[in-house]
Amino acid sequence: PFNYLIRAFIGQKTPDLARQMAEDAHRHLSILTKSNPDIIISDPLPFSPFYTNGAYWYALIIKTKFNKYKHNTKWLAANLGDDWKFDPNPANLLSF
């Protein structure tokens, strides 16, 4: 009955590129998880502050079953690419 949150986020030099990469990742993951009820992915969300550390930041919030979070985190990392960062069990959802 318990769920686990994973925050996947990406920073890029331009706001349009950051948004586009987040939307592409959301679309890609939504297709891959369509038949998997254990993973729910939010729409891309901008960080607050939006621009920090020389980049514009977007996040995807992923909700998964607690007993499968390690497996699902590894699966997400394998399917998103090297530019994405992951924060399992984040203290803040949309800020650093």
Secondary structure, DSSP 8 states (H G I E B T S, - for coil): --EEEEEEEEEESSHHHHHHHHHHHHHHHHHHTTT-TTEEE---EEEEEEEETTEEEEEEEEEEEGGGHHHHHHHHHHHH-TT-EEEES-S-SS--
